[in-house]
Amino acid sequence: MIDAVDRAVAFYEEPPTEDTAVETSWDEVELSAADWDQAFAAPEPGTPHNEARAEIREELLAILVDKHDPDVPTEALRRELSADRELMGMLDRAWPLLDPGDVVGDLWEVPAYLRLCAPWLDEQERRRLRRGGPQAWTAPDLPLLDAARRRLGDAGSERRRRRQDAAVAARRQRMADVVDDLVAGDDSDMLTMSMLRGSDLDAVLVDDAVGDDALRDPLAGPFAHVVVDEAQELTDAQWRMVLARCPSRSLTVVGDRAQARGGFAESWEERLARVGLTAVRAASLTVNYRTPEEVMAAAEPVIRAVLPDANVPTSIRRGGAPVEYRPAAERDAILDAWLAEHDQGTACVLGDPTYPGIDRVRSLSPVEAKGLEFDLVLLAEPAPSGDPVTDAVDRYVAMTRATQRLVILERR
């Protein structure tokens, strides 16, 4: 679907195929289809769509200026052409400024557009991608929006550049007027003020810098090295988001196949090769410092049932408390007793949204608890989702959040 985004943008990059007469105060000239082709070829390959438009516009103006008599004042002609609504309207239709959300949203809303941009999808797949609110974004949309944003670039860059050029031109004119006044009033023998007409000094006095640094996205990259945590959950599209920001391909990838909710049948080497990372050096965690032996003994069979070769590290300590199996109705009594006995530490009720949570006791889903740890974990018995891999991963993750004591709340 990221490839479909590129096709979706390319749909708006077709030059006009008919010749057009452009009339100015000095002449009427013909803007041919070949001229449009030349203008559209002006940007370097890889230039973002919205930023390329400024280069196309400049090339178009240069072509039309060249078609006029050399005696026509260039700047006046360019100003008139830039203000020509019909000409600029043609450019807007042929190469419009685009918004990432509109491009991706149109794929979900317009069946013909999706069919054009993703011809590899069958009819059933296209129907699955339809939605009532095209911009009711979901997490899987994020890589597509990111791809559209990178493909399109900044829609305001042309406007800011033209505003900056106008500001620089105005500063230069003001400086020229000041210099003229100083030179006119200079009655020294060496005419010192005439030095102000030098081009080098002019460059120092007038700052041409566009100054867009403050508008740059600090997360756009490029970065020399990227650390990816919870990497087992990344889709191919999300990997492309990461790699687009790290041209060096230098990454530290941290992940646990046993915690992949969507399943992870490949090795890490195979998984990373699929997204274009082939020079991989893998190291496995063999020692578990967090989870006590009693908890891991109960959790290991849960994940082995769906992922027999899962990397389950060996716990190096015992917690002193066996895993308990208690009726769900005893939840509050267990928590009250624990809080009375411990004036420090944290507990968590996992998988029971009816528990509101209080001070030192959180209420989370297994997904929300990933990466966290608690002294006491009360794990509610979940209803099966229909996906045995997801169910097993969620249960394994939830069980291994406990650093001291794990209680399984059973429905009876």
Secondary structure, DSSP 8 states (H G I E B T S, - for coil): -HHHHHHHHHTT-----S-EEEE-SS-EEEE-HHHHHHHHT-S-TT--HHHHHHHHHHHHHHHHHHHS-TTS-HHHHHHHHHT-HHHHHHHHHHS----HHHHHHHHHH-HHHHHHH-TTS-HHHHHHH--SSTT---TTHHHHHHHHHHHH--TTHHHHHHHHHHHHHHHHHHHHHHHHHHHHT---TT-GGGGGG-HHHHHHHS------GGGS-TTS---S-EEESSGGG--HHHHHHHHHT-TT--EEE---GGG-TT---S-HHHHHHHTT--S-------EESSS-HHHHHHHHHHHHTT-TT----EE----SS--EEEEGGGHHHHHHHHHHH-SS--EEEES-TT---BTTEEEE-HHHHTT--EEEEEEE-----S-HHHHHHHHHHHHTTEEEEEEEEE--
